[in-house]
Amino acid sequence: MTPRGPLPQGDIDADPFRERRAATPYASARLLGGDFEFIARDARLRRIIEHAYGDLPRHDLARRTPRFRVHLEVVRRAAPSARSVPRIEMLSGATFLCAATGASTFAAISPAERAAVIAVSRGMLRHEYHVRYELLEFAVFTLAARAQGLVPLHAACVGLGGRGVLLMGDSGAGKTTAALGCLIRGFELVSEDSAFVARHSMLATGVANFLHVRRESLGLLPRSVAAILRGSPEIRRRSGVVKLEIDARRAPFRLAPKPVAVKALVFLTAKVPNRGEALVPLRRSEIVRRLAAAQPYAAGRPEWNDFVRRLGSVPTFELRRSGDPGETAETLARLLSDPHRR
């Protein structure tokens, strides 16, 4: 490798990494058992942070609360304009975990340093939902899970009286609709689709900010509730599916004030109940198989085997739904309140 000669004076940037700019914290929040400090100068990024994490209950998982720092910046350089949302690519190296596009947008996460930096191009700022969901939440979830050894699950979680049930199933299986039916009947929301479990205590936590529901699903709800939720804004998934984004903090729902103890695991299915048997107990071998298939990312984490072993004492079922969220909620309420179940 041949070293270059000195750069012309006009090409030298006195602060190429923007290290000399003041890094004043904008906001802080207790999330997933950790204290997160957010640094952002741009008003649009600050709005995204507040929209994601404002007015959430503080969840503690351990006596010592880890601290994290997430720094967000808008990249000022021009980027090619695109009508579609740039695709996010995942990569890792040199102890960093990254999500990036080809248009000056990325999240670089260092679990060892408990810190992340997120750069957002001006073009990407037009897609606030994707900035929040694919960059900001990606950083927060990854830092909290890696630093605390949490098991990250693609699952909804609702609770009653500190007792929680994990709801699993493929996309479209009805996790959110089932959770929504539970909330209408007094359950507390822990998470819609990303639950995190501390395997030693089997406490589940999450970020109870939004529910994403197809507009036609409102027809399954009581009219009074559907009328309130119908005015929620719409978001478009990368798959093209359009859903209502319901802010659980503004809706007439209860948020879990603290992590819940996992007392049941339920796999949702569209199978029709046989002779009123909505809940079908699963054998241990079937539970292990379904878990590995439903949670491929978590199954590769070092905490997985211990989690599955501890889950052996948790009653696990297949829930054959009738299509009525109210009946699903009543079934889950009986499950959590049954004194004969652990």
Buried (B, 14 or more C-beta within 10 A) or exposed (E): EEEEEEEEEEEEEEEEEEEEEEEEEBBBBBBBBBBBBBBBBBEBBBEBBBBBBEEBBEBBBEEEEBEBBBBBBBBEEEBEEBEEBBEBEEEEEEEBBBBBBEBBBBBBBBBEEBBBBBBBBBBBBBBBBBBBBBBBBBBBBBBBBBBBBBBBBBBBBBBBEBBBBBBBBEEEBBBBBBBBBBBBBEBBBBBBBBBBBBBEEBBBBBBBBBBBBBBEBBEBBEEEBBEBBEEBEEBEEEEEEEBBBBBBBEBEBBBBEBBBBBBBBBBBBEEEBEEEEBBBEBEEEEBBEBBBEBBEEBBEBEBBEEBBEBBEEBBBBBBBBBEEBBBBBBBBBEBBEEEEEE
